[in-house]
Amino acid sequence: MRYVKHYGTWAYILHRLTGLALTGYILIHIYLISGVHDRVSFQEEMAIFNNPIFKLLEWSLFSIVIFHALNGIRIFIIDYFNGARYHKQLLTGVWILSIVLFGAMGLIMFT
Amino acid sequence: MIQVKVKVYRFNPEKGDKKPHYDEFTVEADPTEKVLDLLHKIKWEQDGTLAFRRSCAHGICGSCAMKINGQNRLACETNLKNLKDPTRVTIEPLQSLPVIKDLVVDMSDFFKKYEIVKPYLIAKTPPPSAERYQSVEDRQLIDESTKCILCGACSTSCPSNWKNPNFLGPAALLKAFRYSFDSRDEGAAERLDIVDQNDGVWRCHTIFNCVEACPKEINITWHISELKKRLVSRDY
């Protein structure tokens, strides 16, 4: 049986999904960095990532990090302040701030 | 008058139904009528075997909580004209509770959890000569939580509850707040010990489905957050 997904439900689903994505990312990151023991091998490895596709991937990683972090703050405000009374406005704030920071990071990375 | 196509969840395990199915009825109704009126028209005029609960029909008893167009509501409070498409209504029983027949669910588990949180005032001091006094401000604090009619719409809309049937659920936690924050109560410590367990308040992931579902517009998540705050700040 299906249940309607509300604004808050989407925040929960996205928080879980971005959390899982970040867990996956950190495992890959640790694996890749574990074989690097000196300056030369580090620079060789960095050269692989220095292309537009990986830059785009990094930018999308940033979007995941920023949404997860800001929504985490929203959850904290809900749990330990009076955020439950204005959780929808908080979520709108999370979206706006995420998009602004995502755009700003795009400018820094690609200009 | 409009023609409403009503899709109703049907399941009768007593008659040997292995799995549920949906029946579709066409009902003539005024847009100002409630979903409960549709169910009455179906039961009285088309199919007397349809089973659903209702009692007061005025949003007080909480018997007619069901899932209407994918969202928990009271059938008696759901005005057709307030639905996105008043000509198509899907009615299902409250999710995650065992279905006894059609829209009637077994609420035993819901009330068991309600009893677990000790939903009554616990007094340890002898009663004063008159009533146990409560100031207007102290009463105000629990005002919203006293409006709960125990319809079950919140707990059965909660994804944490669907996944983990042991989770006390929003309704029981709201009751825990209602009594623990009552200035006349002296049993908060034991009640807080109960909600501080694995399947207590910490299973609330602030999804807000309960708040959207509550027909009495109680912000249940806020009350659960007050319990969380009380738990992390209490002295040992």
Interface residues (C-beta under 8 A of the other chain):
Chain A: M1 R2 Y3 V4 H6 Y7 G8 T9 Y12 I75 I78 D79 Y80 N82 G83 A84 R85 H87
Chain B: K67 N69 G70 Q71 E92 Q95 S157 P159 H205 T206 I207 F208 N209 V211 E212 N219 T221 W222 I224 S225 K228 K229 V232
